[in-house]
Amino acid sequence: MSDSIKLKEVQAVFRGTETMDGAGVRLRRIFGGYSTASITDPFLLLDHFGSNKKEEYIRGFPWHPHRGIETITYLLDGKVEHEDSEGNRGTIYPNDLQWMSSGSGIYHQEMPKPIDMADPREAILSTGMPDSSVGLQLWLNIPAQKKMNKPAYRDIKGRTVGSIDNGEGARIKLIAGRYGKEESEFKGDPGIDPHYMDIILEPKSEFSYTVPVGYNSLLYLMTGSVTVIPQKTNFTMGEAIVFGMDGNTVKLVSGESGARFIFLAGRPLREPVHWYGPIVMNSQEQLNEAFRDLQNGTFIRDREPLFL
């Protein structure tokens, strides 16, 4: 091993909690809130939502406001119909993402639904789990000077996201950021430079990644198990691992059944976080302003979100 490589060790582990959100959607909150914000900075929250039982998600996430954050919805199964306060609407399907920057404020709704097996255009997208609708929602902080920028969207179709084979049993879906010499089409805010990867490891396969200096890094294990090197600590499905700042390389090996996990890295903002519900600002005064805007009907500052 080269002398320039120093392996990162695990700083924290989150196992998540079962909860309900929206109008009664069953989900597992992997991390989120004041207690974790400084550890996972610039990532604020990660929810694994949905089920293969319609009654556990069909009521969805009706109209609600956001300000000061980006919400990244990554669909694994089923579909999600979305709409915003400006009349924009659409549907995302398995492997698609909706990357929304709420900026100065927007209302939207996201309604998970199963694939319509009677529609051949949708049936071909089915994963084989009837009545299933499952996905991840990640909240990414916005730098203080940009929190009141114009809202913006990026719809990312799964078929347009590059897939990389590392030659050691890992397939990397590069949603944002860089892996080796490969760069994703979507870069994200340069102040944070978010890296977002969906990685599938074959059994007993290795994955390593050089994290940019000063960036936080973490992974969420969706299936299987991994052993983190050099600690030789084993982690299993449902756990999120946050790596320490020391070192420059994450290295792990999958277990007997392989593994699938989300890997995230980004430059921490290290800014004050004042958070209430779907609004995350830098001061209590800014939160109070948002509450007044909600009461006075002035929450929407820009009437036309920017589509990238």
SELOGU-228172 format. One line per field, with one value per residue (C-alpha): residue number from 1; chain; x, z, y. Coordinates in steps of 0.2 Angstrom, whole numbers, plus 5000, padded with zeros to 4 digits. Each point is the difference from the previous one (the first is absolute). Example, Ala and Ser with C-alpha at 12.3 -4.5 7.8 and 13.67 -1.06 7.14 Angstrom:
2
k <- (1, 2) $
c <- (A, A) $
xx <- (5062, 5006) $
zz <- (5039, 4997) $
yy <- (4978, 5017) $
This chain:
308
k <- (1, 2, 3, 4, 5, 6, 7, 8, 9, 10, 11, 12, 13, 14, 15, 16, 17, 18, 19, 20, 21, 22, 23, 24, 25, 26, 27, 28, 29, 30, 31, 32, 33, 34, 35, 36, 37, 38, 39, 40, 41, 42, 43, 44, 45, 46, 47, 48, 49, 50, 51, 52, 53, 54, 55, 56, 57, 58, 59, 60, 61, 62, 63, 64, 65, 66, 67, 68, 69, 70, 71, 72, 73, 74, 75, 76, 77, 78, 79, 80, 81, 82, 83, 84, 85, 86, 87, 88, 89, 90, 91, 92, 93, 94, 95, 96, 97, 98, 99, 100, 101, 102, 103, 104, 105, 106, 107, 108, 109, 110, 111, 112, 113, 114, 115, 116, 117, 118, 119, 120, 121, 122, 123, 124, 125, 126, 127, 128, 129, 130, 131, 132, 133, 134, 135, 136, 137, 138, 139, 140, 141, 142, 143, 144, 145, 146, 147, 148, 149, 150, 151, 152, 153, 154, 155, 156, 157, 158, 159, 160, 161, 162, 163, 164, 165, 166, 167, 168, 169, 170, 171, 172, 173, 174, 175, 176, 177, 178, 179, 180, 181, 182, 183, 184, 185, 186, 187, 188, 189, 190, 191, 192, 193, 194, 195, 196, 197, 198, 199, 200, 201, 202, 203, 204, 205, 206, 207, 208, 209, 210, 211, 212, 213, 214, 215, 216, 217, 218, 219, 220, 221, 222, 223, 224, 225, 226, 227, 228, 229, 230, 231, 232, 233, 234, 235, 236, 237, 238, 239, 240, 241, 242, 243, 244, 245, 246, 247, 248, 249, 250, 251, 252, 253, 254, 255, 256, 257, 258, 259, 260, 261, 262, 263, 264, 265, 266, 267, 268, 269, 270, 271, 272, 273, 274, 275, 276, 277, 278, 279, 280, 281, 282, 283, 284, 285, 286, 287, 288, 289, 290, 291, 292, 293, 294, 295, 296, 297, 298, 299, 300, 301, 302, 303, 304, 305, 306, 307, 308) $
c <- (A, A, A, A, A, A, A, A, A, A, A, A, A, A, A, A, A, A, A, A, A, A, A, A, A, A, A, A, A, A, A, A, A, A, A, A, A, A, A, A, A, A, A, A, A, A, A, A, A, A, A, A, A, A, A, A, A, A, A, A, A, A, A, A, A, A, A, A, A, A, A, A, A, A, A, A, A, A, A, A, A, A, A, A, A, A, A, A, A, A, A, A, A, A, A, A, A, A, A, A, A, A, A, A, A, A, A, A, A, A, A, A, A, A, A, A, A, A, A, A, A, A, A, A, A, A, A, A, A, A, A, A, A, A, A, A, A, A, A, A, A, A, A, A, A, A, A, A, A, A, A, A, A, A, A, A, A, A, A, A, A, A, A, A, A, A, A, A, A, A, A, A, A, A, A, A, A, A, A, A, A, A, A, A, A, A, A, A, A, A, A, A, A, A, A, A, A, A, A, A, A, A, A, A, A, A, A, A, A, A, A, A, A, A, A, A, A, A, A, A, A, A, A, A, A, A, A, A, A, A, A, A, A, A, A, A, A, A, A, A, A, A, A, A, A, A, A, A, A, A, A, A, A, A, A, A, A, A, A, A, A, A, A, A, A, A, A, A, A, A, A, A, A, A, A, A, A, A, A, A, A, A, A, A, A, A, A, A, A, A, A, A, A, A, A, A, A, A, A, A, A, A, A, A, A, A, A, A) $
xx <- (5000, 5007, 5006, 4988, 4985, 4993, 4985, 4985, 4992, 4982, 4995, 4981, 4987, 4981, 4988, 4984, 4983, 4983, 4988, 4986, 5001, 4989, 4982, 5005, 5015, 5009, 5019, 5016, 5009, 5019, 5006, 4993, 4998, 5011, 5008, 5008, 5002, 5017, 5006, 4993, 5002, 4996, 4987, 4986, 4988, 4998, 4983, 4997, 4981, 4987, 4994, 4993, 4983, 4991, 4991, 5017, 5005, 4985, 4995, 5016, 5008, 4986, 5004, 5013, 5013, 5019, 5013, 5019, 5004, 5001, 4989, 5006, 4988, 5007, 4987, 5004, 4983, 4983, 4997, 4998, 4988, 5007, 4993, 5005, 4991, 5004, 4990, 5015, 4997, 5008, 5003, 5016, 5002, 5013, 5018, 4994, 5004, 4992, 5013, 4991, 5008, 4986, 5010, 4990, 4984, 4989, 4985, 4999, 4993, 5007, 4987, 5008, 4990, 5002, 5005, 4984, 5002, 4986, 5010, 5014, 5010, 5001, 5000, 5017, 5007, 4993, 5013, 4988, 4993, 4981, 4993, 5018, 5006, 5017, 5013, 5012, 4999, 5016, 5000, 5015, 5004, 5002, 5014, 4994, 5003, 4989, 4985, 4989, 5005, 4987, 4993, 5006, 4997, 5011, 4991, 5012, 4995, 5008, 5004, 5011, 5011, 5016, 5005, 5018, 5008, 5015, 5006, 5000, 4981, 4993, 4988, 4998, 4985, 5008, 4985, 5011, 5018, 5015, 5007, 5018, 5001, 4981, 4989, 4981, 4990, 4993, 5012, 4990, 5004, 5019, 5000, 4996, 5005, 4988, 5005, 4986, 5002, 4989, 5012, 4997, 5014, 5001, 5003, 5017, 5005, 5009, 4996, 5012, 4998, 5011, 4990, 5005, 5010, 4988, 4984, 4988, 4996, 4987, 4991, 4983, 4999, 4984, 5003, 5013, 5015, 5018, 5016, 5009, 5019, 5011, 4988, 4993, 4983, 4985, 4984, 4984, 4984, 4992, 5015, 5008, 5019, 5008, 5019, 5012, 5009, 5017, 5007, 4996, 4993, 4984, 5003, 4988, 4996, 4983, 4993, 4995, 4984, 5007, 4994, 4991, 5003, 4999, 5016, 5000, 5014, 5000, 5009, 4993, 4992, 5004, 4986, 4987, 4984, 4983, 4987, 4982, 4990, 5004, 5009, 5019, 5008, 5015, 4991, 4985, 4996, 5000, 4988, 4988, 5000, 4995, 4986, 4994, 5001, 4989, 4987, 5000, 5000, 5017, 5010, 5002, 5013, 5003, 4985, 5009, 5013, 5015, 5001, 5018) $
zz <- (5000, 4995, 5014, 4994, 5005, 5017, 5004, 5008, 5016, 5005, 5011, 5003, 4995, 4999, 4999, 4997, 5008, 4993, 4998, 4990, 4990, 4987, 5001, 5008, 4989, 5009, 4999, 5009, 5005, 4999, 5007, 5001, 5013, 5011, 5008, 4983, 4990, 5005, 4997, 4983, 4994, 4986, 5000, 5011, 4999, 4992, 4999, 4993, 4995, 4994, 5000, 4990, 5009, 4992, 5016, 5007, 4988, 4988, 5010, 4995, 5004, 4996, 4998, 5012, 4999, 4999, 5002, 5002, 4995, 4985, 5000, 4989, 4997, 4993, 4995, 5002, 4996, 4994, 4995, 5008, 4993, 5005, 4998, 5006, 5004, 4983, 4991, 4995, 5001, 4994, 5005, 5004, 4998, 5007, 4999, 4997, 5011, 5004, 5006, 5007, 5007, 5010, 5002, 5006, 5001, 4991, 5003, 4993, 5002, 4996, 4999, 4999, 4990, 4993, 4982, 4989, 4994, 4988, 4991, 4989, 5001, 5019, 5002, 4991, 5015, 5013, 5012, 5002, 5017, 4998, 5009, 5005, 5001, 5008, 5000, 5009, 5004, 5004, 5007, 4995, 5008, 4990, 5004, 5010, 4985, 4989, 5011, 4993, 4982, 4987, 5001, 4987, 4994, 4992, 4994, 4998, 4990, 5006, 4982, 4998, 5016, 4996, 5007, 5004, 5002, 5012, 4994, 5018, 5001, 5003, 4988, 5004, 4994, 5001, 5003, 5005, 5002, 4995, 5001, 4993, 4984, 4997, 5003, 5001, 4989, 5016, 5011, 5013, 5010, 4998, 5018, 5006, 4985, 5005, 4995, 4999, 4994, 5000, 5002, 4997, 5006, 4995, 5015, 5008, 4989, 5004, 4998, 5004, 4997, 5003, 5009, 4995, 5015, 5013, 4994, 5010, 4994, 5005, 4993, 5002, 4998, 4992, 4998, 5005, 5011, 4999, 5011, 5001, 4999, 5010, 5015, 4993, 5007, 4993, 4995, 4994, 4990, 5007, 5008, 4995, 5003, 5002, 4997, 5009, 4993, 5002, 4986, 4981, 4995, 5004, 4997, 5003, 4995, 4998, 5009, 4993, 4992, 4993, 5004, 4993, 5008, 4997, 5002, 5004, 5001, 5001, 5006, 5018, 5001, 5019, 5001, 5013, 4998, 5006, 4995, 5001, 4990, 4981, 5003, 5004, 5002, 5009, 5014, 5010, 4992, 4983, 5006, 5008, 4983, 4991, 5013, 4997, 4981, 5002, 5010, 4988, 4984, 4995, 5001, 4981, 4995, 4982, 4990, 4987, 5006, 4989, 4991, 4996) $
yy <- (5000, 5017, 5011, 5014, 4990, 5001, 4991, 5009, 4992, 5000, 5016, 4996, 4987, 5004, 4986, 5011, 5000, 4994, 5015, 5007, 5016, 5010, 4994, 4983, 4993, 4986, 5004, 4997, 5016, 4995, 5017, 5018, 5014, 5011, 4985, 4994, 5016, 5004, 4982, 4997, 5019, 5004, 4986, 5004, 4985, 4983, 4991, 4983, 5000, 4989, 4982, 4986, 5003, 5015, 5005, 5004, 5013, 5004, 5016, 5007, 5017, 5013, 5019, 5006, 5015, 4999, 5014, 4999, 4982, 4989, 4984, 4985, 4987, 4984, 4987, 4981, 4993, 5005, 5019, 5017, 5013, 5017, 5018, 5017, 5017, 5007, 4986, 4990, 4981, 4984, 4981, 4992, 4981, 4987, 5006, 5018, 5015, 5017, 5012, 5016, 5015, 5009, 5016, 5014, 4989, 4989, 4989, 4982, 4983, 4983, 4985, 4983, 4987, 4982, 4997, 4998, 4982, 5003, 5013, 4991, 5016, 4999, 4981, 4999, 5010, 4989, 4991, 4986, 5006, 5003, 5015, 5006, 5018, 5003, 5013, 5011, 5019, 5009, 5018, 5010, 5017, 5016, 5012, 5015, 5013, 4989, 4995, 5014, 4996, 4996, 4982, 4988, 4982, 4987, 4984, 4986, 4985, 4984, 4995, 5016, 4996, 4992, 4983, 4995, 4983, 5001, 4983, 4993, 4996, 5017, 5009, 5018, 5011, 5017, 5012, 5015, 5004, 4990, 4982, 4999, 5008, 5000, 5015, 5000, 5011, 5009, 5008, 5009, 5015, 5004, 5006, 4982, 4990, 4986, 4982, 4987, 4982, 4985, 4985, 4981, 4988, 4982, 4988, 5002, 5015, 5016, 5018, 5014, 5019, 5015, 5013, 5018, 5009, 5008, 4991, 4990, 4983, 4987, 4985, 4992, 4981, 4995, 4981, 4988, 5003, 5008, 5000, 5017, 4999, 5002, 4998, 4984, 5005, 4992, 5010, 4994, 5005, 5016, 5008, 5016, 5002, 5017, 5001, 5011, 5015, 4992, 4990, 5001, 4983, 4990, 4981, 4986, 4982, 4993, 4984, 4983, 5007, 5016, 5017, 5016, 5017, 5018, 5010, 5018, 5013, 5019, 5015, 5005, 5017, 5002, 5013, 5003, 4989, 5005, 4988, 4998, 4987, 5002, 5017, 5001, 5017, 5007, 5010, 5000, 5017, 4993, 4986, 5012, 5010, 4983, 4998, 5017, 4998, 4984, 5009, 5015, 4991, 5007, 4984, 4998, 5013, 4995, 4994, 4990, 4987, 4998, 4983, 4995) $
